[in-house]
Every structure is written in structure tokens, then in C-alpha cells.
């Protein structure tokens, strides 16, 4: 029993010490089977992504402080050089996926972190992981997509093969631009135009919807690939909402033309409002307290206390979500913001199919 307690104690102590150490490049290289390399040249690197060292990972802790706690002469010289305004040479880093390891420049990174720098100038040699995992396959596909398209903005997919589908989209767009311009359009130029005039506007529509919340393990790019595939490749709409086809035509180039007529990816259709009336039965004596809580909600525009089976009538006005049905959006709001109010017994929601109003008439 005593030996078991000691083992547990020392194991925990060892794990805590390991967390305080830098990561070893050689260990991670072996784990990822990352031996193929490519030179990425000079670029700015986020210091928070520098996680280890090639040769001195045991000399610094995870915050790149010397473990002895005593400032070295090298550290002091670098601090003085920065105070004197002298430029520091780029550090040298190895990269495995999104993490970096210092080859040369441990002290410079230490001072940079000490001073709160966000980035540092570095020369990068990337080691490409070859171990057959889904994560590594996706990483390779992403790299291939970036190299072919020249698109450096993040497009993160979680399914193997989807980058190939996006590449196919760009080739189709390239053909369309070539036809329109009458001259051959380079693939990377077509990719830049696709990203700006098709991908980003489409993503803006998805972000305005509640769809992403329903697929928390998927990225926005996943949803773009899935919806655009079924809308443009399959030639049929999915049941996301009654207005999807009004915003996203069943042809990619038609969508691009429509976006060109809008400002800042805003669609008038998405601005349309929907109205619903909610009949509410509440606990006796709680009417006015509940009315105060209801009236504080931005979506509640009118509120009435009435006799009969129901005690309150609420008029709510909400912005339409074209990737979900009206009933889903309104039902979600009623459930989250009305039915959960203490004292509310039951509700009944009425969604008008047609309406008329006279301005100025109450």
C-alpha cells in the first residue's frame, strides 16, 4: 500500500515536471515520422506556437526561462541590444504541423517572451509528418491545397478528400473566368477570385445562421463544402430552410454574380423579418413579474395581459434565418427565452402566413 502511494506521488511529480519542460523535437519527429523536409524561408511566427527546442529543451522551462533562474550573459547581451535598438538576426526553427522547435535562438525567444512579443522573425524548415493518421493525411492535403492555390487564409476541413472537391470548384471557376475574359486565367488567380467572391460570401451566410451551433465538431469550411456540394454538384437543395434557394442559386457562377450586386456580403432576403404571436399561461399572481421579464427581451415588440385560457399575448419579431425554418427559429427562441421563465405553465405559438396592417392604427 505504501509503495503504491509513493509510486503515485512520484508519477504525478514527474508528470508535473514534464509539463514545465520544453518539448523535444527528436521525440516528436519520431512520433510523427516526420523526415521529409521543405524550406519555407523567412516569415513571422507566432511565439505561442514555439513549443520546444532541438538541442536545449532541457535547459529551459515551458515559458523559455532558464531553469537555473540566473540570467546568463547571453540573455543580458540580447536585452541590452534590444534596449539599444539593434536588430536581432532571425531565429532558426524546425516546424512539425503547427508547432515550432528552436534550432538556433533559444535566448532570443526567451527575451521575446519576457517582453511580451507576439511574433518573431524566423527561418523555417518544415518536417512533414508521414505517419498514417487521419490528422496527418488531412494536414498533407491542406498543404497540397495551399501550394496549388496560393490561398494562405485558413480553410480547415475534417474529412479526407474534401480539399480535392474545393480544388475542383476552383478549376470550374477558372474555366468560367477564362470564358468571360477571353484569355487564359492562371489557376492561382482563379483561386484568389474564388476565395474572395464565392467562398467568403458563402461562409458569411453560414455564419449568420444557427447551423454551425448544431455541428460543433465541424468547421465552417466543412459546412461550406457539404452545402455547396449538394447545392451545386448534386443539383438539389437540402432541407436547411425554406429560403436557401433564394440566397444560394443552384449554380456556383450565378451565386458569384449575385454576390457582386451586394455590398459586404449582405443579402436583402436575409434581412427580412418574421413575426409570431405567443399565447402564454402563467402562475396566478405572477403576471406582472413575468411581463417585466418578457418585455426586457429585444425580440418582444408588444405584450398584452388578457382574460381567458391564456393570460398573456406576446408579439415577437425576429430576423429570418434562411438555413433553418421559421418554425425552428421561433420555437428555439420560445423554448430558450420564454418557457424557461419561472411561473410560465404553457405556451402556444402562432406564426402568420399572411398579414396586413394600417400604419398609425393601434
C-alpha positions as CSV (number, residue, x, y, z in Angstrom):
1,X,0.0,0.0,0.0
2,X,2.8,2.4,1.0
3,X,4.8,1.6,-2.2
4,X,1.7,2.2,-4.3
5,X,1.3,5.7,-2.7
6,X,4.9,6.5,-3.3
7,X,4.6,5.4,-7.0
8,X,1.5,7.6,-7.4
9,X,3.3,10.6,-5.8
10,X,6.4,10.3,-7.9
11,X,4.5,9.7,-11.1
12,X,2.4,12.8,-10.5
13,X,5.6,14.8,-9.7
14,X,7.3,13.5,-12.9
15,X,4.3,14.5,-15.0
16,X,4.2,18.0,-13.5
17,X,7.9,18.4,-14.2
18,X,7.4,17.2,-17.7
19,X,4.7,19.8,-18.3
20,X,7.1,22.5,-17.2
21,X,9.7,21.4,-19.8
22,X,10.0,22.3,-23.5
23,X,9.0,19.6,-26.0
24,X,11.8,17.6,-27.6
25,X,12.0,17.9,-31.3
26,X,13.5,14.5,-31.8
27,X,10.8,12.8,-29.8
28,X,8.0,14.5,-31.7
29,X,9.8,13.8,-35.0
30,X,9.9,10.1,-34.3
31,X,6.3,10.1,-33.1
32,X,5.1,11.8,-36.3
33,X,7.6,10.0,-38.6
34,X,8.4,13.5,-39.9
35,X,11.6,13.1,-42.0
36,X,10.8,14.7,-45.4
37,X,11.5,18.5,-45.4
38,X,10.8,21.7,-47.3
39,X,12.4,25.1,-46.8
40,X,9.7,27.7,-46.1
41,X,12.2,30.6,-45.9
42,X,11.8,33.7,-43.7
43,X,8.5,34.6,-42.1
44,X,6.9,35.9,-38.9
45,X,6.0,33.2,-36.5
46,X,3.6,33.4,-33.5
47,X,5.8,32.9,-30.4
48,X,2.9,31.0,-28.7
49,X,3.5,28.2,-31.3
50,X,7.1,27.8,-30.4
51,X,6.8,24.8,-28.1
52,X,10.2,23.1,-28.0
53,X,13.9,23.0,-28.8
54,X,16.1,20.8,-30.9
55,X,19.2,20.8,-28.6
56,X,18.4,22.7,-25.4
57,X,14.9,21.6,-24.5
58,X,16.2,20.5,-21.0
59,X,17.8,23.9,-20.3
60,X,14.6,26.0,-20.5
61,X,11.2,25.5,-18.9
62,X,7.9,25.7,-21.0
63,X,8.0,29.5,-20.7
64,X,11.6,29.6,-22.1
65,X,13.1,30.7,-18.8
66,X,16.5,29.3,-17.9
67,X,15.9,26.6,-15.3
68,X,18.6,27.8,-13.0
69,X,16.8,31.1,-12.6
70,X,20.0,33.0,-13.1
71,X,20.2,35.3,-16.1
72,X,23.0,34.2,-18.4
73,X,25.5,36.6,-20.1
74,X,23.9,35.8,-23.4
75,X,20.4,36.8,-22.1
76,X,21.8,40.1,-20.8
77,X,23.5,40.9,-24.1
78,X,20.3,40.4,-26.0
79,X,18.3,42.5,-23.6
80,X,20.9,45.3,-24.0
81,X,20.8,45.0,-27.8
82,X,17.0,45.4,-27.8
83,X,17.2,48.4,-25.5
84,X,19.8,50.0,-27.8
85,X,17.5,49.4,-30.8
86,X,19.8,47.0,-32.5
87,X,18.1,44.5,-34.9
88,X,18.4,40.8,-33.9
89,X,19.1,38.2,-36.6
90,X,16.2,35.8,-37.4
91,X,16.0,32.7,-35.2
92,X,16.1,29.3,-36.9
93,X,13.1,26.9,-36.3
94,X,12.0,23.5,-37.3
95,X,8.3,23.0,-37.9
96,X,6.1,20.0,-37.5
97,X,2.5,20.7,-38.4
98,X,1.5,23.9,-36.4
99,X,4.3,23.7,-33.8
100,X,7.8,25.1,-33.9
101,X,11.1,24.0,-32.3
102,X,14.2,26.2,-31.9
103,X,17.4,25.2,-33.7
104,X,19.2,28.5,-33.1
105,X,17.9,31.4,-31.0
106,X,16.7,29.9,-27.6
107,X,17.9,33.0,-25.8
108,X,16.3,35.4,-28.3
109,X,12.9,33.6,-27.9
110,X,13.3,33.7,-24.2
111,X,13.8,37.5,-24.2
112,X,11.0,37.9,-26.8
113,X,8.5,36.1,-24.5
114,X,9.8,38.0,-21.5
115,X,9.0,41.3,-23.3
116,X,5.6,40.1,-24.4
117,X,6.3,39.9,-28.2
118,X,3.6,38.2,-30.2
119,X,5.7,37.2,-33.2
120,X,9.4,36.8,-34.1
121,X,11.2,36.7,-37.4
122,X,12.4,33.2,-38.2
123,X,13.8,30.9,-40.9
124,X,11.6,27.8,-41.1
125,X,12.5,24.3,-42.2
126,X,9.3,22.2,-42.1
127,X,9.3,18.5,-41.4
128,X,6.3,16.7,-43.0
129,X,4.6,14.0,-40.9
130,X,4.2,10.7,-42.7
131,X,2.6,8.5,-40.0
132,X,-0.7,7.3,-41.4
133,X,-3.3,9.0,-39.2
134,X,-6.4,10.9,-40.3
135,X,-4.9,14.1,-38.9
136,X,-1.7,13.7,-40.8
137,X,-3.4,12.9,-44.1
138,X,-5.6,16.0,-43.7
139,X,-2.5,18.1,-43.0
140,X,-0.8,16.8,-46.1
141,X,-4.0,17.5,-48.2
142,X,-4.2,21.0,-46.7
143,X,-0.5,21.7,-47.6
144,X,-1.1,20.4,-51.1
145,X,-4.2,22.7,-51.5
146,X,-2.2,25.7,-50.2
147,X,0.6,25.1,-52.6
148,X,-1.7,24.6,-55.6
149,X,-4.0,27.5,-54.9
150,X,-1.7,30.0,-53.1
151,X,-4.5,30.6,-50.6
152,X,-2.9,31.1,-47.2
153,X,-6.1,32.1,-45.3
154,X,-7.2,29.2,-43.0
155,X,-9.6,26.7,-44.7
156,X,-9.8,23.8,-42.2
157,X,-11.6,20.6,-43.3
158,X,-12.1,17.5,-41.2
159,X,-12.9,14.9,-43.9
160,X,-10.3,13.3,-46.2
161,X,-10.9,14.2,-49.9
162,X,-12.7,17.5,-49.4
163,X,-9.7,19.6,-50.4
164,X,-9.9,17.8,-53.8
165,X,-13.5,18.9,-54.1
166,X,-12.6,22.6,-53.4
167,X,-9.8,22.3,-56.0
168,X,-12.3,21.0,-58.5
169,X,-14.6,24.0,-57.7
170,X,-11.7,26.3,-58.4
171,X,-10.9,24.6,-61.7
172,X,-14.5,25.1,-62.8
173,X,-14.3,28.7,-61.8
174,X,-11.1,29.1,-63.7
175,X,-12.9,27.8,-66.9
176,X,-15.7,30.3,-66.3
177,X,-13.3,33.2,-65.9
178,X,-11.4,32.2,-69.0
179,X,-14.6,32.2,-71.0
180,X,-15.7,35.6,-69.6
181,X,-12.3,37.2,-70.2
182,X,-11.5,35.6,-73.5
183,X,-8.0,34.8,-72.3
184,X,-6.5,32.0,-70.2
185,X,-6.7,32.8,-66.4
186,X,-4.0,31.3,-64.2
187,X,-5.2,28.8,-61.7
188,X,-3.8,30.7,-58.7
189,X,-5.6,33.9,-59.9
190,X,-8.8,31.9,-60.3
191,X,-8.3,30.6,-56.8
192,X,-7.8,34.1,-55.3
193,X,-11.0,35.2,-57.1
194,X,-12.9,32.1,-55.9
195,X,-11.9,32.7,-52.3
196,X,-12.9,36.4,-52.4
197,X,-16.1,36.2,-54.5
198,X,-17.5,32.7,-53.7
199,X,-16.1,31.1,-50.6
200,X,-16.1,34.1,-48.2
201,X,-19.6,35.3,-49.1
202,X,-20.9,31.8,-48.7
203,X,-19.2,31.5,-45.4
204,X,-20.7,34.8,-44.3
205,X,-24.2,33.3,-44.9
206,X,-23.4,30.2,-42.9
207,X,-22.0,32.3,-40.0
208,X,-25.3,34.3,-39.9
209,X,-27.2,31.1,-39.4
210,X,-27.6,28.8,-36.4
211,X,-26.2,25.9,-38.5
212,X,-22.7,25.9,-37.0
213,X,-24.0,25.5,-33.5
214,X,-25.7,22.3,-34.5
215,X,-22.5,20.8,-35.8
216,X,-20.0,21.7,-33.1
217,X,-17.4,19.1,-34.3
218,X,-17.4,20.5,-37.8
219,X,-15.7,23.6,-39.1
220,X,-17.3,26.4,-41.2
221,X,-15.3,25.1,-44.1
222,X,-16.8,21.6,-43.6
223,X,-20.3,23.2,-43.8
224,X,-19.3,25.2,-46.9
225,X,-18.1,22.0,-48.7
226,X,-21.2,20.0,-47.7
227,X,-23.8,22.6,-48.6
228,X,-22.2,23.7,-51.8
229,X,-21.7,20.1,-52.9
230,X,-25.4,19.3,-52.6
231,X,-26.5,22.7,-53.9
232,X,-24.2,22.9,-56.9
233,X,-22.8,19.4,-57.6
234,X,-25.9,17.3,-56.8
235,X,-28.1,20.0,-58.2
236,X,-30.7,19.7,-55.5
237,X,-31.3,21.8,-52.3
238,X,-31.2,20.3,-48.9
239,X,-33.8,20.9,-46.2
240,X,-32.0,23.6,-44.3
241,X,-34.7,26.2,-44.6
242,X,-37.4,27.5,-46.9
243,X,-35.3,30.3,-48.3
244,X,-32.0,28.6,-49.1
245,X,-32.6,28.6,-52.9
246,X,-33.4,32.4,-52.8
247,X,-29.9,33.1,-51.5
248,X,-27.8,30.4,-52.9
249,X,-28.7,29.6,-56.6
250,X,-28.0,26.1,-57.8
251,X,-25.1,27.2,-59.9
252,X,-21.8,28.5,-58.5
253,X,-21.3,31.2,-61.1
254,X,-24.8,32.5,-60.6
255,X,-24.1,32.8,-56.9
256,X,-20.9,34.8,-57.7
257,X,-22.9,37.1,-59.9
258,X,-25.5,37.7,-57.2
259,X,-22.8,38.4,-54.6
260,X,-21.3,41.0,-57.0
261,X,-24.5,43.0,-56.8
262,X,-24.5,43.1,-53.0
263,X,-22.4,45.1,-50.6
264,X,-20.3,43.5,-47.9
265,X,-21.9,40.1,-48.5
266,X,-25.3,41.4,-47.2
267,X,-28.4,39.9,-48.8
268,X,-31.8,41.8,-48.6
269,X,-33.5,38.4,-48.3
270,X,-31.6,37.7,-45.1
271,X,-32.8,41.0,-43.6
272,X,-36.5,40.0,-43.9
273,X,-38.2,39.8,-40.5
274,X,-40.7,37.3,-39.3
275,X,-43.5,37.8,-36.8
276,X,-45.1,35.4,-34.4
277,X,-47.6,35.6,-31.5
278,X,-47.1,33.6,-28.4
279,X,-50.0,32.8,-26.0
280,X,-48.8,32.2,-22.5
281,X,-50.4,30.7,-19.4
282,X,-48.7,31.7,-16.2
283,X,-49.0,31.1,-12.4
284,X,-51.7,33.3,-10.8
285,X,-50.3,36.4,-9.3
286,X,-47.1,36.3,-11.3
287,X,-48.4,38.1,-14.4
288,X,-46.7,41.4,-14.0
289,X,-43.4,40.0,-12.8
290,X,-43.3,37.7,-15.9
291,X,-44.4,40.6,-18.1
292,X,-41.4,42.6,-17.0
293,X,-39.0,39.8,-17.9
294,X,-40.7,39.3,-21.3
295,X,-40.6,43.0,-22.2
296,X,-36.9,43.1,-21.5
297,X,-36.3,40.7,-24.4
298,X,-35.3,42.6,-27.6
299,X,-37.4,40.4,-29.8
300,X,-40.6,41.2,-27.8
301,X,-42.3,44.1,-29.5
302,X,-45.8,44.1,-28.0
303,X,-47.2,42.5,-24.8
304,X,-50.8,42.2,-23.6
305,X,-52.5,40.9,-20.4
306,X,-55.7,39.2,-21.4
307,X,-58.5,37.2,-19.7
308,X,-59.3,33.7,-20.8
309,X,-57.5,30.4,-21.1
310,X,-54.2,32.2,-21.7
311,X,-53.0,35.1,-19.5
312,X,-50.6,36.9,-21.9
313,X,-50.2,37.6,-25.6
314,X,-46.7,38.4,-26.8
315,X,-45.8,39.7,-30.3
316,X,-42.2,38.8,-31.2
317,X,-40.3,39.9,-34.3
318,X,-37.1,38.1,-35.4
319,X,-34.7,38.2,-38.2
320,X,-35.2,35.3,-40.6
321,X,-32.6,32.6,-40.6
322,X,-32.5,31.2,-44.1
323,X,-30.7,28.0,-43.2
324,X,-33.3,27.0,-40.7
325,X,-37.1,27.0,-41.0
326,X,-39.1,29.9,-39.4
327,X,-40.8,27.4,-37.0
328,X,-37.4,26.1,-35.9
329,X,-36.0,29.6,-35.2
330,X,-39.1,30.8,-33.4
331,X,-39.6,27.5,-31.5
332,X,-35.9,27.7,-30.3
333,X,-36.4,31.2,-29.1
334,X,-39.7,30.4,-27.2
335,X,-38.1,27.4,-25.6
336,X,-34.9,29.2,-24.5
337,X,-36.3,32.6,-23.5
338,X,-40.0,32.2,-22.6
339,X,-40.8,28.7,-21.4
340,X,-37.8,28.8,-19.0
341,X,-39.1,31.8,-17.2
342,X,-40.3,30.6,-13.7
343,X,-44.1,30.8,-13.4
344,X,-44.7,30.1,-17.2
345,X,-47.0,27.0,-17.4
346,X,-47.6,26.5,-21.1
347,X,-47.3,28.4,-24.4
348,X,-48.9,28.2,-27.8
349,X,-47.2,29.8,-30.8
350,X,-49.0,31.3,-33.8
351,X,-47.0,32.1,-37.0
352,X,-49.0,34.2,-39.5
353,X,-48.9,33.0,-43.2
354,X,-50.2,36.4,-44.4
355,X,-50.8,39.8,-42.8
356,X,-52.0,43.3,-43.5
357,X,-51.6,46.4,-41.3
358,X,-52.7,50.1,-41.3
359,X,-50.0,52.5,-40.3
360,X,-50.9,54.6,-37.3
361,X,-53.8,52.3,-36.2
362,X,-53.4,50.7,-32.8
